[in-house]
Amino acid sequence: MKDPRRFFLTIGLAALLSVIVVIFVENDTARLISTVITTMFSVWFINRKRWKENGRGQ
């Protein structure tokens, strides 16, 4: 990881989105699904630049 600030910023963004979802969503299944989606988005956001350098992600 070349830029740790970017990593922590992404984690913070994902945590914030998760908190917002937990506040607004009462259903446990929807909460679980949205948490998974948020986590996947965070992983994609972190790895996007590295994938571009390797020529895999656009």
C-alpha atoms as one frame of an Amber mdcrd trajectory, in Angstrom:
protein
   0.000   0.000   0.000   1.692   3.150  -1.235  -0.735   5.648   0.297  -2.029
   4.625   3.744  -4.187   7.765   4.006  -6.250   6.650   1.023  -6.692   3.219
   2.598  -7.927   4.623   5.913 -10.144   7.131   4.127 -11.811   4.308   2.206
 -12.280   2.258   5.381 -13.792   5.298   7.100 -16.133   5.881   4.168 -17.279
   2.257   4.281 -17.824   2.471   8.043 -19.841   5.662   7.623 -22.018   4.078
   4.935 -22.544   1.024   7.148 -23.602   3.202  10.087 -26.050   5.123   7.886
 -27.500   1.834   6.612 -27.833   0.437  10.143 -29.653   3.592  11.261 -32.125
   3.637   8.378 -32.639  -0.078   7.720 -34.539  -2.098  10.323 -34.585  -5.415
   8.452 -31.659  -7.705   9.368 -31.438  -9.349   5.933 -31.318  -6.011   4.112
 -28.742  -4.797   6.623 -26.529  -7.839   5.963 -26.809  -7.485   2.185 -25.988
  -3.774   2.287 -22.985  -4.429   4.548 -21.657  -6.994   2.054 -22.178  -4.590
  -0.853 -20.444  -1.788   1.052 -17.481  -4.034   1.860 -17.162  -5.182  -1.761
 -17.299  -1.578  -2.948 -14.576  -0.613  -0.474 -12.309  -3.448  -1.618 -12.880
  -2.469  -5.259 -12.200   1.189  -4.484  -8.933   0.357  -2.708  -7.676  -2.047
  -5.397  -8.864  -0.058  -8.424  -5.595   1.856  -8.856  -3.441  -1.251  -8.425
  -5.532  -3.130 -10.990  -5.150  -0.278 -13.457  -1.378  -0.446 -13.065  -1.499
  -4.183 -13.765  -3.829  -3.644 -16.733  -6.733  -5.663 -15.277  -9.316  -3.075
 -14.216 -10.756  -0.246 -16.229
